[in-house]
Amino acid sequence: MKLMADFDENDAPRTVLRGEGSRRGILDAAEDLFTERGFARTSLRDVAERARTGRGAILLHFKDKDGLAMAVAERAAGRLRAADHQPAASPLAGRISALLEHGDSALVLEVLVHVLSARSEVRRHHRDFLARRREGVEALLVRRRPAHVDPVAAAGRERAAAVALNGVLLGIHLQVLLDPESVDLEAALTSAVTMFDRNLDDVWR
């Protein structure tokens, strides 16, 4: 039995670090497999083997495959938000295209398409993800808003524009996932955001 005199005060921090390292390794493995094989063709056993851990460790950290998938999606979405380093004055089309062509954007949508169901927890995560995307577009619009425009009057129109653009861009990605041979992702994204950028002033009229 370990006596108090023998207690190493660094034991707990090392345990926490090991736990975080295990969680990160599982996420890395799941992300690689979801990208290589797709969500539906990846099992928890596959993830455990790639991460060199046991299936029980995955269940301990994430509860089930849906929980693991949402953690992968949330981490990728966080990288997407961090990737937007362009100045606020940059053309809206270029900023949004750059983010949506980022590999993490396709990964997030791949996961969400497969795990979305009637289960309330997954629906909540999907709803929150879409809300963050809308808020990101709204923030871009606020920074581009002309100085003479009344912010109270503009807020509703900016929200509507963000919902519309978010829906178009996610719809393009969904088509790519379902029928990749028939959709030119880069051309479709460029077309959508260019049309939006050219008509941006209409949001504030």
N, C-alpha and C positions, 0 to 999 in steps of 0.2 A: 504494500500500500504506500502511496506517495504521501510523505509527511509535509506539513506546511514549510518546514525548513528546507525541503528539497524543491519547493514550488518555483518554477521558472516563470517570471511575470510576462515573458514573451510568448508563452505557450498559446494564450488566447489570440493574440494578433497573428501568429503563424497559422492558426487554425482558420481564421477569417480569410487570410491571404490564400490558403490552399483552397478554401471554398470558392473564392472569387476566381481563382485560376481555373478551377474545374468548370465553373459556370461559363467562363469566357471560352474555354476550349470546346465545350459543347456547342456554344453559339457559333464558333468558327466552323466547326464540322458541319453543323446543320445548314449554315449559309452556303458553304461550298456544295453540299449535296443538293440543296434546293435549286441552286443555280445550274448544276450539272444535269440533274435528273428530273427536276420538277418536284413540287410538294407531294403530289399524289403517289409518285413512285419512290419516295423515300420513307423508310420505316424507322422507328426508334432504334431498332437493332442496328440498322445501317449507321445511324448517327453515333451510337455507342461504340461501334467498331472503329469508325473514323476518329473519334475523340479518344480512343483507347481507355474507355471507362465502362462502367456497367449501366444497364438500362435503368437500374434503381436510382443511380445518380441523376439521370435526366428527370425522372419522376419527382425526385426530391426537390430539384431546383425549379421545375416548370409545371409540375402536376400531370400534364398530358401533352400530346402532340400539338394540340391547338395552342396551349400555353407557350410551348417552345416556338411555334411559328410566329406568334404575336411578338415574342421577345426579339426574334430575328428581324421582323418587320419594323419594330420600334427602333432598334439599333440602327438599321439602314436609314430610316427616316431621319434620325438624328444626324447622321453623316450628310444627308442631303441638305439639311438646314445649315450645317456648318460649311457646306461647299459654296454657298452663295456669298462670295467675297467681292462681287462687282460693285462699283460705286452706284449710289442711288440714282444718279442721273443717266446711267446706262439705258439703252433702249429696252423697253419691257420685253420685246420679242426675244432679244438675245439672252436676257437673264433667264427667262422661263425655259427657253429651248435648252440652254446649257444644263439646267437642273434636271429636266426630264430626259435628256439624253444620257445622263449619268447612270451608270450601271445599277446603282441602288434603287433608282426609281422603278425599273422593271422588276427587280427582286421584290420590292414592297408590294407591287400590284399582283405579282405571281402568287404570293402568299395569301393576300387578302381575297383574291378571286376564289381560291380553293377552300379557305376556312370559313368564309361568310355563310352563315346559316341562321336558323331560327333561334339558336342559342344566344341568350341575352348578353353574355360576357363577350363573345366574339363580335356581336353587333355593336356593342359599346366601343370596343377597340377600333372597329372600322369607322364608326361615326366620329370618334375623337381624331382619328388620322385625317379624315376628310375635312374636319373642322380646322385642323392645323394648316392644311393645304389652303383652304379658303382664306384663313387669316393671313397667311403669307402673301397671297395675291392682294388682299385688301391693304396690307402694309405697303406693298409696292405702289399701289394706286394713291395712297395717302401721301407718300413722298413725292409723287408726280403731280399732285393736285395743284392747279393754278392758285396763286395767292389771293385772287379776288373772289374765289368761290366760297360760299357759306358752308362750313364743314358740317353743320347739322343737316342741311338740305342735301349735301353730297353723300352722306354716309349710306343712305338706303340704296342709292344708285351704284355706289362702289361695291356694296355687298352683292347686289344683283349681278353686276359684271363679274365679280370674283366667282360666284356660283356658276355662271355660264361658262367662263373660261376653264375653270376647274373641271367641269363636266366634259367639255370638249376634249381636253388634254387626256383625261383619264380614259375617255372613250376610245381615243386613238390607241392608247396602250393596250386596252382590252382587245381591240381588233388585231393588234400585232400578236398578242398571246394566243388568240384563237385561230388566226389564219396568217401566219408570218410570211408565207410565200406571196400573198396578194397585197401586202401593205408595205409601202416604203416609209418607215418610221421617220427618218430625217426630213423627207419631203413633206409629209403630212404635218409634222410639228412646225416646220418653217412656215407652211401655208397658214396654219391656224393662228399662230402668234403674230405673224406679219399683218394679217387682216385685222386682228384685234388692235395692234399697235397703230395702224393707219387710221382707225376709227376711234382712237382713245378719247379725243376731245368731246365726242358725243356723250360720254359718261357725265360730263359736267355741264351740259347745256340745259 
